[in-house]
Amino acid sequence: MRVVAIDTIQLGAYPNITFVELITDEGLTGLGETFRGPQAVAAHVHEAIAPYLLGRDPRHVEAHSRHMLGGYLGFASSSAETRAASAVDIALWDLWGKASGQSILQLLGGPVRECIRVYNTCAGYTYNKAGGRRLIDAAAQDAPAEGPYEDQVAFMKRPAELAHSLLSMGISAMKIWPFDPLAEATRGTSITRAELALGVAPFKAIRDAVGDRMDLLCELHSIWSLPAALEIAAAMRDLGIYWMEDPIRMVNAQVLADYRRQSRMPVCASETLATRYGFRELLEKDAVDFVMIDLAWCGGLTEAKKIAAQAETFQRPIAPHDCTGPVVLVASLALALNAPNAIFQEMVRAYTTGWYTELVTELPRIEGGFAYPMTRPGLGTELQPGLRARPDATVRRSEISR
């Protein structure tokens, strides 16, 4: 079996996502995905990865991973090179599974659990869809709802109601980011006592409404200075927060370790890091309690499995990230069901019941607060029929010359 063509597919309605499809001489296809910088990602796929991969056996996944992540530049971060490699790597696993008649979960070594607990990242339908805005302004809060799960508006305006809604679905963990808008004025360098009270209020409202039935995760998006992040931690300390995620920019593991020690709060990091080398220092510096991996940014499934194993040697749990696209959710779930130290699979209910369904044929069953494995070979899902023919679709192909 040989790769004879590589397609990148981008949609105007979802401009952050790049899908990759690998086509073989046996008629099998493999599907991958990454997020952000789509033009740069597509360029790297066609200009650098395609000349290497075309004509090769896609089942040599480890060899291809080492090549794609071993470039002279871009290898040490979640660069366009790494994001492109991540998408292609996921597609290679999908092809391998289809060729062998096995799911990628089975290829990873099989499940260590039948299902895994999910937490709901409380984004709405348009969050990260077009411009990737984290903040939500007053106009957005007053816009007509696109569906029943405008959860980002809800956590700002109706946090107790939101918590009850999630619990009614069996979801007992939720992640929100009410501090983000408060960073805008000073670019995260400082925060006032009045602003602290505003940021804490949704957490307190949820805790008052549902008590300890809900685990609360605080996302800080790497936008705060160390002193400001410590102020936030002090204000949150009595609320029983499950983790503080990416409280500072992930550029200095020692500073994050200082934050963890001084804040006395559990730290989760980081969706923004790539490859096992990016995570090594965090673990060695004792800077992190929970390791978050994004398969679309870290180097793909091949590298994510190594990061998970590395975290396990430091007795740290992992929690695969997905607030971006459906293919990454499916691939991440396979890792979460396989890795002994996985504790969560992230989900966004506005996505899994909304626009994800427009893009792929099948999604994982999420029921009673748990996600269950896909069953078909490979990823177990495909792009929706007709997606390539959409008026807003841009398809670029590299293929073996005939």
Secondary structure, DSSP 8 states (H G I E B T S, - for coil): --EEEEEEEEETTEEEEEEEEEEETTS-EEEEEEES-HHHHHHHIIIIIHHHHTTS-TT-HHHHHHHHT--SSSTTTT-HHHHHHHHHHHHHHHHHHHHHT-BHHHHTT--SSS-EEEEEE---TTTTTSS------HHHHHS--SSS--HHHHHHH-HHHHHHHHHHTT--EEEE-TTGGGGTTTTTS---HHHHHHHHHHHHHHHHHHGGGSEEEEE-TT-S-HHHHHHHHHHHGGG-EEEEE--S-TT-HHHHHHHHHHH-S-EEE-TT--HHHHHHHHHHTT--SEEEE-TTTTT-HHHHHHHHHHHHHTT--EEE--SS-HHHHHHHHHHHHH-TTB--EEE-HHIIIIIHHHHBS----EETTEE----SSBTS--B-TTGGGSTTEEEEEEE---
